[in-house]
Amino acid sequence: TEIDWKAYMEEVEGFANGTLDYTQLKGDTGPLVYPAGFVYIFLGLYYATGHGADIRLAQYLFAGLYLLNLLLVFRIYCRTNKVPPYVFFFMCCASYRIHSIFVLRLFNDPVAMAILFLAINLFLEERWSWGCLLFSLAVSVKMNILLFAPGLLFLLLQRFGLLGCIPKLCICALLQVILGLPFLLVNPVGYLSRSFDLGRQFQFKWTVNWRFLPEEVFQNRAFHATLLLAHLAGLGLFALHRWHRSKESILALLKDPAERKHPSPPLTVNNILWQGGDKQGHAQIVFVLFSSNFLGVCCSRSLHYQFYVWYFHTLPYLLWCTPTAKLAHMPKVLLLGVIELCWNTYPSTVCSSLSLHICHGLVLLQLWYGTAPPPALHTPPPSRRPAAISKKAQ
């Protein structure tokens, strides 16, 4: 359980010794492939744990991070008030894999997700500039946070228009430049190619979701391109038909909100997200961000075991944000259980990977059909028969 932790410590040790060429930062598992925010955060852990030697202290720190992450997630769920309370038991106590990722493996994925959930809390408070700053910080720890970026861009355009969202995007970009500046000054190409390598190949032996494919297909670039097209198509469909609720064209999002003919109403998702007051807007933010990330997870080139934390805490909302009859609660709980079982099967099998895709497909289907806009009500045309004349009028 110490392999990744030791590799992290070896990677940041080079930076602690004065190495600023990103291509020279390496560990036992290979070269450093995370952005600069990862280096600074784990450098702090490096010094706090006696150059990485006190692993027990690191586990205590990650246990605290786990509790903080739960607090941030619960705060988001309380703002939307959609998930029944008993589901939180499964989120806290029923996932061995999540506990392992946080406290046994000490991965950087939980660090990135905790910062992301803090950013979402700020979005719910309408503190968009601070939220964008924290969102960019999360990206600097691990790039999977970019799966939330399409949803965030949609929300920024919806609230501020094109000109209004440019300052928010500049905040995101500026933080990346500031964090990476020491490395950019020494070897900019090396830093960008290592920390933002979108074409990196994954090892077939670690895949959780594509085990049923032959390895040559898994590594094929055409397969990767197909997944990318599917991802873009899914985002486009959700943006046009599930996120966008105004009667105007989606291009109206580029305008200043005050100049739009039909102001975009808060997302009601077939009136099921209506909770009254501010909860309607909160549900819109959470639905757009969580569904954006889930679409990316479904179309990922590979999911490794630590990647479960990318969407584990969003699954209850994705399942319960749609109408749920009394008898429909158990199938949703069962779906959570099967997903958990798939992630706890090591090594992954043809059955476990296929089951995971089936579960993802069921979640997507209920999101698509459960959030469809209500059908328009057609009022009968007025009768052409002349009104009867009363006797008094005669």
C-alpha positions as CSV (number, residue, x, y, z in Angstrom):
1,T,0.0,0.0,0.0
2,E,3.1,2.3,0.1
3,I,4.0,2.2,-3.5
4,D,2.3,5.4,-4.7
5,W,3.1,7.3,-1.5
6,K,6.8,6.5,-1.9
7,A,6.8,7.4,-5.5
8,Y,5.1,10.8,-4.7
9,M,7.7,11.5,-2.1
10,E,10.6,10.7,-4.5
11,E,9.0,13.0,-7.1
12,V,8.7,16.0,-4.8
13,E,12.1,15.2,-3.2
14,G,13.8,16.3,-6.4
15,F,12.0,19.6,-6.2
16,A,13.0,20.0,-2.6
17,N,16.6,19.5,-3.7
18,G,16.3,22.3,-6.2
19,T,15.4,20.5,-9.4
20,L,13.1,22.7,-11.6
21,D,13.3,20.8,-14.8
22,Y,10.0,18.8,-14.7
23,T,11.4,16.0,-16.9
24,Q,13.9,15.2,-14.1
25,L,11.3,14.7,-11.4
26,K,10.8,10.9,-11.2
27,G,9.8,8.2,-8.8
28,D,9.8,4.4,-8.7
29,T,6.6,4.2,-10.7
30,G,7.9,6.5,-13.5
31,P,8.1,10.3,-14.3
32,L,6.0,12.9,-12.6
33,V,2.8,13.4,-14.6
34,Y,0.8,15.8,-12.4
35,P,0.6,19.6,-12.6
36,A,2.5,21.9,-10.2
37,G,-0.2,22.1,-7.5
38,F,0.4,18.5,-6.7
39,V,4.1,19.2,-6.2
40,Y,3.5,22.0,-3.7
41,I,0.8,20.1,-1.7
42,F,2.8,16.9,-1.4
43,L,6.0,18.8,-0.7
44,G,4.2,20.1,2.4
45,L,3.3,16.5,3.3
46,Y,6.9,15.5,2.6
47,Y,8.2,17.9,5.3
48,A,5.3,17.2,7.7
49,T,6.0,13.5,7.6
50,G,9.8,13.6,8.0
51,H,10.6,13.4,4.3
52,G,7.8,10.9,3.8
53,A,9.0,8.4,6.4
54,D,6.2,8.8,8.9
55,I,3.5,7.0,6.9
56,R,1.2,6.7,10.0
57,L,1.1,10.4,10.4
58,A,0.3,10.7,6.7
59,Q,-2.6,8.3,7.2
60,Y,-3.9,10.4,10.0
61,L,-3.7,13.5,7.8
62,F,-5.6,11.7,5.0
63,A,-8.2,10.5,7.5
64,G,-8.8,14.1,8.4
65,L,-9.0,14.9,4.7
66,Y,-11.6,12.2,4.4
67,L,-13.8,13.7,7.1
68,L,-13.4,17.2,5.6
69,N,-14.4,15.8,2.2
70,L,-17.5,14.2,3.7
71,L,-18.4,17.5,5.3
72,L,-18.1,19.4,2.0
73,V,-20.2,16.7,0.2
74,F,-22.9,16.7,2.9
75,R,-23.1,20.5,2.7
76,I,-23.7,20.2,-1.1
77,Y,-26.4,17.6,-0.6
78,C,-28.1,19.6,2.1
79,R,-28.4,22.5,-0.3
80,T,-30.4,20.4,-2.8
81,N,-32.3,18.2,-0.4
82,K,-32.9,15.4,-2.9
83,V,-31.2,12.4,-1.4
84,P,-32.9,10.4,1.4
85,P,-30.9,10.4,4.6
86,Y,-30.4,6.6,4.8
87,V,-28.3,6.8,1.6
88,F,-25.6,8.7,3.5
89,F,-24.9,5.6,5.5
90,F,-23.7,3.9,2.3
91,M,-21.6,6.9,1.4
92,C,-19.9,6.9,4.8
93,C,-19.6,3.2,5.8
94,A,-20.2,0.9,2.9
95,S,-17.3,1.6,0.5
96,Y,-14.1,-0.3,1.3
97,R,-12.5,1.0,-1.9
98,I,-13.0,4.7,-1.0
99,H,-11.5,4.1,2.5
100,S,-8.6,2.4,0.9
101,I,-8.0,5.2,-1.6
102,F,-8.0,7.8,1.1
103,V,-6.3,6.2,4.1
104,L,-4.4,3.2,2.9
105,R,-3.1,4.3,-0.5
106,L,-2.8,8.0,0.1
107,F,-3.5,8.9,-3.5
108,N,-3.6,12.5,-4.8
109,D,-7.1,11.9,-6.3
110,P,-8.9,12.6,-2.9
111,V,-6.9,15.8,-2.5
112,A,-8.1,17.1,-5.9
113,M,-11.7,16.1,-5.2
114,A,-11.8,17.7,-1.8
115,I,-10.7,21.0,-3.3
116,L,-13.2,20.5,-6.1
117,F,-16.1,20.0,-3.6
118,L,-14.9,23.2,-1.7
119,A,-15.1,25.0,-5.0
120,I,-18.7,23.8,-5.6
121,N,-19.7,25.0,-2.2
122,L,-18.4,28.4,-3.2
123,F,-20.4,28.3,-6.4
124,L,-23.5,27.5,-4.3
125,E,-22.7,30.6,-2.3
126,E,-22.5,32.6,-5.6
127,R,-18.8,33.3,-5.0
128,W,-17.9,32.5,-8.5
129,S,-14.4,34.1,-8.6
130,W,-13.3,32.3,-5.5
131,G,-14.9,29.1,-6.7
132,C,-13.0,29.4,-10.1
133,L,-9.7,29.9,-8.1
134,L,-10.3,26.7,-6.1
135,F,-11.4,24.9,-9.2
136,S,-8.2,25.7,-10.9
137,L,-6.2,24.7,-7.8
138,A,-7.9,21.3,-8.0
139,V,-7.0,21.0,-11.7
140,S,-3.4,21.7,-10.7
141,V,-3.4,18.6,-8.4
142,K,-4.9,16.2,-11.0
143,M,-6.4,16.8,-14.4
144,N,-9.5,14.6,-13.9
145,I,-11.1,17.8,-12.5
146,L,-11.3,19.0,-16.1
147,L,-14.2,16.6,-16.6
148,F,-16.3,19.2,-14.6
149,A,-15.0,22.0,-16.9
150,P,-17.7,21.8,-19.6
151,G,-20.5,22.1,-17.0
152,L,-18.7,25.0,-15.3
153,L,-18.3,26.8,-18.6
154,F,-22.0,26.4,-19.3
155,L,-22.9,27.8,-15.9
156,L,-20.5,30.7,-16.3
157,L,-22.0,31.6,-19.7
158,Q,-25.5,31.3,-18.3
159,R,-24.9,33.6,-15.4
160,F,-22.4,36.1,-16.9
161,G,-22.5,35.8,-20.7
162,L,-19.4,35.6,-22.8
163,L,-17.8,38.9,-21.7
164,G,-18.7,38.4,-18.1
165,C,-17.2,34.9,-17.9
166,I,-13.9,35.9,-19.4
167,P,-12.5,37.3,-16.1
168,K,-13.5,34.0,-14.4
169,L,-11.6,32.0,-17.0
170,C,-8.6,34.3,-16.6
171,I,-8.6,33.5,-12.9
172,C,-8.3,29.8,-13.7
173,A,-5.6,30.4,-16.3
174,L,-3.6,32.8,-14.2
175,L,-3.4,30.5,-11.3
176,Q,-2.0,27.7,-13.5
177,V,0.7,30.1,-14.8
178,I,1.6,31.2,-11.3
179,L,1.9,27.7,-9.9
180,G,3.8,26.4,-12.9
181,L,6.1,29.5,-13.3
182,P,9.2,28.1,-11.6
183,F,9.1,25.1,-14.0
184,L,8.0,27.1,-17.0
185,L,11.0,29.4,-16.7
186,V,13.4,26.4,-16.8
187,N,11.8,24.0,-19.3
188,P,8.3,25.1,-20.5
189,V,7.9,22.4,-23.0
190,G,8.9,19.7,-20.5
191,Y,6.5,21.0,-17.9
192,L,3.5,21.3,-20.3
193,S,4.2,17.9,-22.0
194,R,4.5,16.1,-18.6
195,S,1.9,17.7,-16.5
196,F,-0.9,18.1,-19.2
197,D,-0.2,15.0,-21.3
198,L,-3.7,14.2,-22.6
199,G,-2.4,11.4,-24.9
200,R,-0.7,9.3,-22.2
201,Q,-1.2,5.6,-22.7
202,F,-2.7,3.5,-19.8
203,Q,-1.6,0.0,-18.8
204,F,-4.2,-2.6,-19.6
205,K,-3.5,-4.6,-16.4
206,W,-4.9,-1.8,-14.3
207,T,-8.1,-1.0,-16.2
208,V,-11.4,-1.5,-14.4
209,N,-13.8,-0.6,-17.2
210,W,-12.4,-2.1,-20.4
211,R,-11.3,-5.5,-19.3
212,F,-13.7,-7.2,-21.7
213,L,-11.8,-5.8,-24.7
214,P,-8.7,-7.3,-26.3
215,E,-5.6,-5.3,-25.3
216,E,-4.8,-4.3,-28.8
217,V,-8.3,-2.6,-29.1
218,F,-7.8,-1.0,-25.6
219,Q,-4.5,0.6,-26.9
220,N,-5.8,1.5,-30.3
221,R,-5.9,5.3,-31.1
222,A,-9.1,4.8,-33.2
223,F,-10.8,3.5,-30.1
224,H,-9.6,6.5,-28.1
225,A,-11.0,8.8,-30.8
226,T,-14.3,7.1,-30.7
227,L,-14.6,7.6,-27.0
228,L,-13.7,11.2,-27.3
229,L,-16.4,11.7,-30.0
230,A,-18.9,9.9,-27.8
231,H,-18.0,12.2,-24.9
232,L,-18.4,15.3,-27.0
233,A,-21.7,14.1,-28.3
234,G,-23.0,13.4,-24.8
235,L,-22.0,16.8,-23.6
236,G,-23.6,18.4,-26.6
237,L,-26.9,16.6,-26.1
238,F,-27.1,17.3,-22.4
239,A,-26.1,21.0,-22.9
240,L,-28.8,21.5,-25.6
241,H,-31.6,19.4,-24.1
242,R,-31.1,19.0,-20.4
243,W,-28.9,21.9,-19.1
244,H,-30.4,24.6,-21.4
245,R,-33.9,25.5,-20.4
246,S,-34.5,28.9,-22.1
247,K,-36.8,29.2,-25.2
248,E,-34.0,31.0,-26.9
249,S,-31.2,29.3,-28.9
250,I,-28.2,28.1,-26.8
251,L,-26.2,30.8,-28.6
252,A,-28.1,33.3,-26.5
253,L,-25.8,32.3,-23.6
254,L,-23.1,34.4,-25.3
255,K,-25.1,37.5,-24.7
256,D,-25.2,39.6,-21.5
257,P,-27.9,38.1,-19.3
258,A,-29.7,41.5,-19.2
259,E,-30.0,41.6,-23.0
260,R,-31.6,38.1,-23.4
261,K,-35.2,38.1,-24.6
262,H,-36.1,35.1,-22.5
263,P,-34.0,35.0,-19.3
264,S,-32.8,31.4,-18.7
265,P,-34.8,30.1,-15.7
266,P,-33.2,28.0,-13.1
267,L,-33.1,24.4,-14.1
268,T,-36.3,22.6,-12.9
269,V,-35.6,19.2,-14.5
270,N,-39.3,18.5,-15.2
271,N,-40.2,20.3,-12.0
272,I,-38.6,17.6,-9.9
273,L,-35.7,19.8,-8.6
274,W,-38.1,22.5,-7.4
275,Q,-37.6,22.9,-3.7
276,G,-38.5,26.5,-3.3
277,G,-36.3,29.5,-2.9
278,D,-32.6,29.2,-3.6
279,K,-32.6,25.4,-3.7
280,Q,-33.7,25.5,-7.3
281,G,-30.6,27.3,-8.4
282,H,-28.5,25.1,-6.2
283,A,-29.9,22.0,-7.9
284,Q,-29.1,23.4,-11.3
285,I,-25.4,24.0,-10.4
286,V,-25.0,20.5,-8.9
287,F,-26.9,18.7,-11.7
288,V,-24.9,20.4,-14.4
289,L,-21.5,19.8,-12.8
290,F,-22.1,16.3,-11.6
291,S,-23.6,15.1,-15.0
292,S,-20.7,16.8,-16.9
293,N,-18.2,14.8,-14.8
294,F,-20.2,11.5,-15.1
295,L,-20.3,11.7,-18.9
296,G,-16.5,12.0,-18.8
297,V,-16.2,9.0,-16.5
298,C,-18.4,6.9,-18.8
299,C,-16.2,7.7,-21.8
300,S,-12.8,7.4,-20.1
301,R,-10.1,5.6,-21.9
302,S,-9.4,3.7,-18.7
303,L,-10.5,3.8,-15.1
304,H,-8.0,2.7,-12.5
305,Y,-9.0,1.7,-9.0
306,Q,-8.2,5.1,-7.4
307,F,-10.4,6.8,-10.0
308,Y,-13.5,5.6,-8.2
309,V,-13.2,8.7,-6.0
310,W,-13.8,10.8,-9.1
311,Y,-17.5,10.2,-9.0
312,F,-18.4,8.0,-6.0
313,H,-19.7,10.9,-3.9
314,T,-21.8,12.2,-6.8
315,L,-23.6,9.0,-7.6
316,P,-26.4,9.4,-4.9
317,Y,-27.3,12.7,-6.4
318,L,-27.3,11.5,-9.9
319,L,-29.6,8.6,-8.9
320,W,-32.0,10.5,-6.7
321,C,-32.3,13.8,-8.6
322,T,-35.0,12.3,-10.7
323,P,-38.5,11.3,-9.5
324,T,-38.4,8.3,-7.3
325,A,-41.4,6.2,-6.4
326,K,-41.4,4.3,-3.1
327,L,-40.7,1.0,-4.7
328,A,-37.9,2.5,-6.9
329,H,-35.6,3.2,-4.0
330,M,-34.3,-0.4,-3.7
331,P,-33.2,-0.7,-7.4
332,K,-31.2,2.5,-6.9
333,V,-29.6,1.2,-3.8
334,L,-28.9,-2.1,-5.6
335,L,-27.3,-0.1,-8.5
336,L,-24.9,1.5,-6.0
337,G,-24.1,-1.9,-4.6
338,V,-23.3,-3.4,-7.9
339,I,-21.1,-0.5,-8.8
340,E,-19.3,-0.9,-5.5
341,L,-18.8,-4.6,-6.2
342,C,-17.3,-3.9,-9.6
343,W,-14.8,-1.6,-8.1
344,N,-13.9,-4.1,-5.4
345,T,-13.2,-6.9,-7.9
346,Y,-9.4,-7.2,-8.2
347,P,-8.1,-7.8,-10.7
348,S,-11.1,-6.7,-12.9
349,T,-12.8,-9.4,-15.0
350,V,-14.9,-9.4,-18.1
351,C,-18.0,-9.7,-15.9
352,S,-17.1,-6.9,-13.6
353,S,-16.1,-4.5,-16.4
354,L,-19.3,-5.2,-18.4
355,S,-21.4,-4.9,-15.2
356,L,-19.9,-1.5,-14.6
357,H,-20.8,-0.3,-18.1
358,I,-24.3,-1.6,-17.7
359,C,-24.7,0.3,-14.4
360,H,-23.3,3.5,-16.0
361,G,-25.7,3.1,-18.9
362,L,-28.7,2.7,-16.5
363,V,-27.7,5.9,-14.6
364,L,-27.4,7.8,-17.9
365,L,-30.8,6.5,-19.1
366,Q,-32.5,7.6,-16.0
367,L,-30.8,10.9,-16.1
368,W,-31.8,11.5,-19.7
369,Y,-35.4,10.4,-19.4
370,G,-36.0,11.4,-15.8
371,T,-34.9,15.0,-16.5
372,A,-36.8,15.5,-19.8
373,P,-38.8,18.7,-20.0
374,P,-42.5,18.4,-19.4
375,P,-44.7,18.1,-22.6
376,A,-46.3,21.3,-23.7
377,L,-49.9,21.6,-22.8
378,H,-52.1,22.1,-25.8
379,T,-55.2,24.2,-25.1
380,P,-58.2,23.5,-27.4
381,P,-58.9,26.2,-29.9
382,P,-61.8,28.6,-29.1
383,S,-65.1,27.5,-30.5
384,R,-66.3,29.3,-33.6
385,R,-70.0,28.8,-32.7
386,P,-71.5,32.2,-31.9
387,A,-72.3,32.8,-28.3
388,A,-75.9,32.3,-27.3
389,I,-77.8,35.5,-26.8
390,S,-79.5,35.9,-23.5
391,K,-83.2,36.6,-23.3
392,K,-82.5,39.9,-21.5
393,A,-80.3,41.0,-24.4
394,Q,-83.2,40.1,-26.8
